[in-house]
């Protein structure tokens, strides 16, 4: 961290009083005073804040100790006291340096987290947000897309899984154009919209790191507000997939646009489900088994044998259920004139969580 200088390039300011202290220790055999230790620690903090490398500064201290050595009286006790004092002084200096570094890291982490929150919630002034984004490698004038990974258990910032996925992504792609983080227990990857392979690689690594992980990718959008929009699309895709029991571990918001369209007019959707599927509640066992039958039938491409296999039924039992649906609703799933209405109603039922939730 900071510039690495050789020992002779380190500023003299950070060695203030060091040689004089060693000379006094050599003459008296005393240890460093509390004030001297405090002063060395403070100089270490200043050096870290100024961006100097710790290795170069330690080399400079050792060089100063070596230069002071010939003036030290030749007794073994004096040499040991001088060595102990040099060790104590350098340790205090390094402690101050490391403490300042930890504080800087915490501040940077807090600033990064604040930026991510503002970016994903769109709470900050867009001009100011664009300026801050450049510090983290994002040029918000470009289009960006967001991938969101959701696992069976929450992901933790700097947790082992998040670190593993981040390392794998940054090892392959330029880290200056990618933002990886966690939010509300999910892992996120923000990348330039035209570089879809980054998001695909992120998805692959997230799924490899966690069994049962599902990843959704929002559409590329321009500007700071575009990041928010892509993020919200990815979240909506995850929610939609869970509600509709959609197959697949990689979802794209662009492929699921029909579902928000259906959900946009809730009252029309309620009317469709109530009118088309409401009669199924009169069946023995309720509407759920017949609704599941329709779901499997449509998902299997209206192939009765495949739908029966998915439901662990015989083809005869499946055919009986389809006939029962026709009797109750007046519409038969195998009839092209009725199929679209029934399938749309089934999707609507999943979106509304019917019949678990009353219409």
C-alpha positions in Angstrom: 0.0 0.0 0.0 1.5 3.3 -1.0 4.9 3.9 -2.7 7.7 1.5 -2.0 11.0 3.4 -1.5 14.3 2.1 -0.6 15.6 2.8 2.9 17.4 6.0 1.8 14.3 7.3 0.1 12.1 7.3 3.3 11.4 10.8 4.6 13.7 11.8 7.5 10.8 13.1 9.4 9.8 9.5 10.4 13.2 8.9 12.0 13.1 12.0 14.2 14.8 11.3 17.5 15.5 7.7 16.7 19.3 7.9 16.6 19.4 10.2 19.6 17.3 7.8 21.7 19.5 4.9 20.8 22.6 6.8 21.9 21.0 7.6 25.2 20.0 4.0 25.7 23.5 2.8 24.9 24.9 5.3 27.5 22.4 4.5 30.3 20.9 1.1 29.6 17.4 2.5 30.0 14.3 1.4 28.2 12.1 3.7 26.0 9.8 5.9 28.0 6.0 5.9 27.5 6.2 9.2 25.7 8.9 7.9 23.3 6.9 4.8 22.5 3.8 7.0 21.9 5.8 9.3 19.6 7.1 6.4 17.5 3.5 5.1 17.3 2.2 8.5 16.1 4.9 8.7 13.5 3.9 5.3 12.2 0.3 6.5 11.8 1.5 9.6 10.0 3.6 7.5 7.6 0.6 5.2 6.8 -1.7 8.2 6.2 1.0 9.7 3.8 1.0 6.5 1.8 4.6 5.4 2.5 5.4 1.7 2.4 6.1 0.0 5.8 8.9 -2.2 4.5 10.9 0.8 3.3 10.4 2.6 6.6 11.6 -0.4 8.6 14.7 -0.6 6.4 15.3 3.0 7.1 15.0 2.5 10.9 17.5 -0.5 10.7 19.9 1.6 8.6 19.7 4.4 11.2 20.4 1.9 14.0 23.3 0.5 12.1 24.7 4.0 11.5 24.4 4.7 15.3 26.1 1.5 16.3 29.8 2.5 16.1 29.2 5.3 18.6 27.8 2.9 21.1 30.2 1.7 23.9 31.5 -1.8 23.3 30.0 -3.6 26.3 27.6 -6.5 25.7 25.1 -5.0 28.1 25.1 -1.7 26.1 24.7 -3.5 22.8 21.8 -5.6 24.1 20.0 -2.5 25.5 20.5 -0.7 22.2 19.1 -3.7 20.3 16.1 -4.0 22.6 15.4 -0.2 22.3 15.5 -0.4 18.5 13.2 -3.4 18.5 10.8 -1.6 20.9 10.8 1.6 18.8 10.3 -0.2 15.5 7.5 -2.3 17.0 5.7 0.8 18.2 6.2 2.5 14.8 4.7 -0.6 13.0 1.8 -0.8 15.4 0.9 2.8 14.7 1.2 2.2 11.0 -1.0 -0.9 11.0 -3.6 0.8 13.2 -3.8 3.7 10.7 -4.1 1.2 7.9 -6.9 -0.7 9.6 -8.8 2.5 10.1 -8.3 3.5 6.5 -9.6 0.1 5.4 -12.7 0.4 7.6 -13.4 3.9 6.2 -13.0 2.6 2.6 -15.3 -0.3 3.3 -17.9 2.1 4.8 -17.6 4.4 1.8 -18.0 1.4 -0.6 -21.0 0.1 1.3 -22.6 3.5 1.3 -21.9 3.9 -2.5 -23.4 0.4 -3.2 -26.5 1.3 -1.2 -27.0 4.6 -3.0 -26.3 2.9 -6.3 -28.9 0.1 -5.9 -31.6 2.3 -4.3 -31.1 5.3 -6.4 -31.1 7.6 -3.4 -28.1 9.9 -4.3 -27.8 12.8 -6.8 -27.1 11.1 -10.1 -24.2 13.5 -11.0 -22.5 13.0 -7.7 -23.2 9.2 -7.9 -21.4 9.0 -11.3 -18.4 10.8 -9.8 -18.2 8.4 -6.9 -18.7 5.4 -9.2 -15.5 6.1 -11.1 -13.6 5.5 -7.8 -15.0 2.0 -7.8 -14.3 1.3 -11.5 -17.8 2.0 -12.9 -18.5 4.5 -15.7 -22.2 5.1 -15.4 -22.4 6.7 -18.8 -22.2 3.2 -20.2 -24.9 0.6 -20.0 -24.6 -1.9 -17.1 -26.3 -5.1 -16.2 -26.6 -6.7 -12.8 -26.6 -10.4 -12.0 -28.0 -11.5 -8.6 -27.2 -14.9 -7.1 -29.5 -16.3 -4.4 -28.5 -19.5 -2.5 -30.2 -21.7 0.1 -28.6 -19.7 2.8 -27.6 -16.0 2.9 -24.3 -14.9 1.5 -22.1 -12.7 3.8 -19.8 -9.9 2.7 -16.2 -11.2 2.8 -17.5 -14.6 3.6 -15.7 -17.7 2.2 -18.1 -18.2 -0.7 -18.2 -14.5 -1.7 -14.4 -14.3 -1.6 -14.1 -17.4 -3.7 -16.5 -16.2 -6.4 -14.9 -12.7 -6.4 -11.4 -14.2 -6.8 -12.5 -16.4 -9.7 -14.2 -13.6 -11.5 -11.4 -11.0 -11.0 -8.8 -13.6 -12.0 -10.3 -13.7 -15.5 -11.7 -10.2 -16.1 -10.5 -6.6 -15.6 -11.5 -5.7 -12.0 -11.7 -2.0 -12.9 -15.0 -2.4 -14.8 -16.7 -4.9 -12.4 -18.3 -4.4 -9.0 -18.9 -7.5 -6.8 -20.7 -7.2 -3.5 -23.4 -8.7 -1.4 -26.8 -7.2 -0.6 -29.5 -8.6 1.7 -27.9 -12.1 1.7 -27.5 -12.2 -2.1 -24.3 -11.9 -4.2 -24.3 -9.3 -6.9 -22.1 -8.6 -9.9 -22.4 -5.3 -11.8 -20.7 -5.4 -15.2 -20.7 -3.5 -18.5 -23.8 -4.3 -20.4 -22.0 -5.4 -23.6 -19.8 -7.9 -21.7 -22.3 -10.6 -20.9 -19.6 -13.3 -20.5 -18.6 -11.6 -17.2 -22.1 -12.1 -15.8 -22.3 -15.7 -17.2 -18.9 -16.5 -15.6 -20.1 -15.0 -12.3 -23.2 -17.2 -12.5 -21.1 -20.3 -13.2 -18.8 -19.6 -10.3 -21.7 -18.8 -7.9 -23.4 -22.1 -8.8 -20.2 -24.0 -8.5 -19.6 -22.6 -5.1 -23.1 -23.2 -3.7 -25.5 -26.1 -4.4 -29.0 -24.9 -5.1 -27.8 -21.4 -6.1 -30.0 -19.6 -8.7 -28.8 -16.6 -10.7 -30.9 -13.9 -12.4 -29.5 -11.4 -14.9 -31.2 -8.1 -15.5 -31.2 -6.4 -18.9 -28.5 -3.9 -19.7 -29.6 -0.3 -18.9 -27.9 3.1 -19.3 -26.9 5.5 -16.5 -27.0 5.3 -12.8 -30.7 4.7 -12.8 -30.1 1.9 -15.2 -28.1 -0.1 -12.6 -31.1 0.2 -10.2 -33.5 -0.9 -13.0 -31.3 -3.9 -14.0 -30.9 -4.9 -10.3 -34.7 -4.7 -9.7 -35.3 -6.8 -12.8 -33.0 -9.5 -11.6 -34.7 -9.5 -8.2 -38.1 -9.7 -9.8 -36.9 -12.6 -12.0 -35.8 -14.5 -8.9 -39.1 -13.9 -7.2 -41.1 -14.8 -10.3 -39.2 -18.0 -10.8 -39.8 -19.1 -7.1 -43.5 -18.3 -7.4 -44.0 -20.0 -10.7 -41.7 -22.9 -9.9 -39.8 -22.1 -13.1 -37.0 -24.6 -14.0 -33.4 -23.7 -14.6 -30.6 -22.2 -12.5 -29.9 -19.2 -14.8 -32.7 -16.8 -15.5 -32.7 -13.8 -17.7 -35.2 -10.9 -17.1 -35.4 -10.5 -20.9 -36.9 -14.0 -21.2 -39.5 -13.4 -18.5 -41.1 -10.1 -19.6 -44.4 -11.8 -20.3 -45.0 -12.3 -16.5 -44.7 -8.7 -15.4 -47.1 -7.9 -18.3 -49.6 -10.4 -17.0 -49.2 -9.1 -13.4 -49.5 -5.5 -14.3 -53.3 -5.5 -14.4 -54.1 -7.4 -11.2 -57.9 -7.1 -11.4 -57.9 -8.5 -15.0 -55.7 -11.3 -13.8 -58.0 -12.0 -10.8 -61.0 -12.1 -13.1 -59.3 -14.5 -15.6 -58.3 -16.9 -12.8 -61.6 -16.7 -11.0 -63.7 -17.3 -14.2 -61.5 -19.9 -15.8 -60.1 -21.9 -12.9 -62.5 -21.1 -10.1 -64.7 -24.1 -10.8 -61.8 -26.4 -10.0 -62.4 -25.8 -6.3 -65.5 -28.0 -6.6 -63.3 -31.1 -7.3 -62.7 -33.7 -4.7 -59.4 -32.7 -3.1 -59.8 -29.1 -4.2 -58.2 -27.2 -7.0 -54.5 -27.9 -6.3 -54.1 -31.4 -7.8 -55.9 -30.3 -11.0 -53.9 -27.1 -11.2 -50.7 -29.1 -10.8 -51.9 -31.3 -13.6 -52.4 -28.4 -15.9 -49.0 -27.0 -15.0 -47.2 -30.3 -15.8 -49.2 -30.8 -19.0 -48.3 -27.4 -20.4 -44.7 -27.6 -19.2 -44.3 -30.9 -21.0 -45.5 -29.4 -24.3 -48.9 -31.0 -23.9 -47.5 -34.5 -24.1 -49.7 -36.6 -21.9 -47.0 -39.4 -21.3 -44.4 -36.9 -20.2 -46.8 -35.0 -18.0 -47.9 -38.3 -16.3 -44.2 -39.1 -15.7 -43.6 -35.8 -14.0 -46.6 -36.2 -11.8 -45.8 -39.9 -11.1 -49.2 -40.9 -12.5 -50.4 -43.4 -15.1 -51.4 -41.9 -18.5 -54.9 -43.2 -17.8 -55.0 -41.2 -14.5 -53.7 -38.1 -16.2 -56.3 -38.4 -18.9 -59.0 -38.8 -16.2 -57.8 -35.5 -14.6 -57.9 -33.7 -17.9 -61.4 -34.9 -18.6 -62.4 -33.7 -15.1 -60.9 -30.3 -15.8 -63.0 -30.1 -19.0 -66.1 -31.1 -17.1 -65.6 -28.5 -14.4 -64.4 -25.6 -16.6 -65.9 -26.3 -20.0 -62.4 -26.0 -21.5 -60.1 -28.8 -22.5 -56.3 -28.3 -22.3 -55.7 -30.3 -25.5 -58.1 -28.1 -27.5 -56.1 -25.3 -29.2 -59.0 -23.0 -28.8 -58.9 -23.4 -25.1 -55.2 -24.0 -24.4 -54.0 -20.4 -24.4 -56.7 -19.2 -22.0 -56.1 -22.1 -19.6 -52.3 -21.8 -19.7 -52.5 -18.0 -19.1 -54.9 -18.6 -16.2 -52.5 -21.2 -14.7 -49.7 -18.7 -14.9 -51.9 -16.1 -13.3 -52.8 -18.5 -10.5 -49.2 -18.9 -9.7 -48.6 -15.2 -9.8 -51.5 -14.7 -7.4 -50.6 -17.7 -5.3 -54.1 -19.1 -5.8 -55.7 -21.1 -4.4 -53.5 -20.7 -1.3 -54.4 -17.0 -1.2 -58.1 -16.1 -1.9 -58.8 -13.9 -4.9 
